[in-house]
Amino acid sequence: MKSSGQIMQELGFNKNASDSAKAAFLKHLFKAATGCEVQTPSFETKISKAPPAMQLSFDLDTASYQEAI
């Protein structure tokens, strides 16, 4: 079985093309071969802000260990 890279090279696809162009080409190949449409992956990178660090504290002196046994 050939890899998608080998198929693209044989068809003359530019290996230096953008990721979105490669995805669109593969999407077209899948649709032509199977008749099914596939979802194109998103290449956006989303940076989310991390929540502020929190410190947990436990009052071990008042904990009742007998209840857990």
Stockholm file with secondary structure:
# STOCKHOLM 1.0

chainA/1-69         MKSSGQIMQELGFNKNASDSAKAAFLKHLFKAATGCEVQTPSFETKISKAPPAMQLSFDLDTASYQEAI
#=GR chainA/1-69 SS CCCHHHHHHHTTCCTTSCHHHHHHHHHHHHHHHHSCCCCCCCCCCCCCCCCCCCCCCCCTTSCCSTTTC
#=GC SS_cons        CCCHHHHHHHTTCCTTSCHHHHHHHHHHHHHHHHSCCCCCCCCCCCCCCCCCCCCCCCCTTSCCSTTTC
//
